[in-house]
Amino acid sequence: MWEYEPREFAIDFEEDGTPTRFFRPDFYLPGDDLYIEITTMSQKLVTKKNKKVRRLRELHPEIECKVFYQRDYLNLLVKYGLEEPPDQELPPAPTRLPGPPRVENLGEDQDRAAG
C-alpha cells in the first residue's frame, strides 16, 4: 500500500518561526514508514530536490526519505515488466552514497616509488 503526497513538511522559516518553504515527498509507504521522492527531470531540478531532502533530514532525522533518480525509475519499469528494456544501456546504479569522495593517504612507500 502507498499514499500519494500525504504530508507536507516545513523546511524553511521566518525569524518568528513562520514556515516559508515546504517539501512534499511524492509517496509514503506506511508498511515501511518510508517517504519516496522521484525525480526524472533535468539536473537543475534534481539538485533542488536533493537540497530539500537534505533539509528534511536535518530538521527531521527520524523521517526516512529516499530519492529515486531517472535511472532507478527506468530500472524498476524494466524489472517489473512495465516497459521493455531500452535499446541503449541504462546508466549504472550508484555504487556508493552521495557525498565527497574518500581520500586515502598511500603513505611514504608511494612517495618513494614516485621519486
C-alpha positions in Angstrom: 0.0 0.0 0.0 1.2 3.6 -0.7 -0.1 7.1 -0.3 0.4 9.9 -2.8 1.8 13.2 -1.3 0.1 12.6 2.1 2.2 15.1 4.1 3.9 18.4 3.7 7.0 19.3 5.8 8.1 22.9 6.5 11.8 23.2 5.7 12.4 27.0 5.9 11.1 29.5 8.3 11.0 33.3 9.0 12.7 34.6 12.1 9.4 34.4 14.0 9.0 30.7 13.1 6.5 31.1 10.3 7.1 28.5 7.6 8.2 29.9 4.3 9.1 26.8 2.2 7.7 23.3 2.2 8.6 19.9 0.9 6.0 17.2 0.0 7.6 13.9 -0.9 5.8 12.1 -3.8 4.9 8.9 -1.9 4.6 7.4 1.5 4.9 3.6 2.1 3.2 3.1 5.5 4.3 -0.5 5.8 7.9 0.6 5.6 7.4 4.1 7.3 9.3 5.4 4.2 8.8 8.5 2.0 9.9 8.4 -1.6 10.8 11.3 -3.8 11.0 10.5 -7.6 12.9 12.8 -9.9 13.3 12.1 -13.6 13.8 15.7 -14.6 16.7 18.0 -15.5 19.8 18.1 -13.4 19.0 21.6 -12.2 15.7 20.3 -10.7 17.4 17.2 -9.3 19.8 19.4 -7.4 16.9 21.4 -5.9 15.1 18.2 -4.8 18.3 16.9 -3.2 18.6 20.1 -1.2 15.1 19.7 0.0 15.6 16.1 1.1 18.9 17.1 2.9 17.0 19.9 4.7 14.2 17.5 5.6 16.8 15.1 7.1 18.4 18.0 9.1 15.1 19.0 10.6 13.5 15.6 11.0 16.2 12.9 11.3 13.5 10.4 12.4 11.9 10.6 8.9 13.2 8.2 6.3 13.1 9.7 2.8 14.7 8.1 -0.3 15.3 9.7 -3.7 14.8 7.7 -6.8 16.5 9.1 -9.9 15.6 8.6 -13.5 17.9 5.5 -13.8 16.2 4.0 -10.7 12.8 4.6 -12.2 13.7 3.1 -15.5 15.3 0.1 -13.9 12.1 -0.5 -11.9 9.9 -0.3 -15.0 12.0 -2.9 -16.7 12.3 -5.1 -13.6 8.6 -5.4 -13.2 7.8 -5.8 -16.9 6.1 -2.4 -17.3 8.4 -1.4 -20.1 10.7 -3.2 -22.5 14.5 -2.8 -21.9 15.8 0.2 -23.8 18.0 -0.3 -26.9 20.7 1.5 -25.1 22.2 0.6 -21.8 20.7 2.2 -18.7 23.1 4.3 -16.6 24.6 2.2 -13.8 23.1 2.3 -10.4 25.2 4.1 -7.8 27.8 2.1 -6.0 28.2 4.5 -3.1 26.2 7.0 -1.2 26.4 10.6 -2.5 29.0 12.8 -0.8 32.6 13.8 -1.1 35.0 11.2 -2.4 37.1 9.3 0.2 40.7 10.3 0.1 43.3 7.8 1.4 46.9 8.5 2.2 49.0 5.9 0.5 51.9 6.6 2.7 55.7 7.0 2.3 56.0 3.9 0.0 54.1 5.7 -2.8 56.2 8.8 -2.3 59.4 6.8 -2.8 58.1 5.0 -5.8 57.2 8.2 -7.5 60.5 9.9 -6.7 
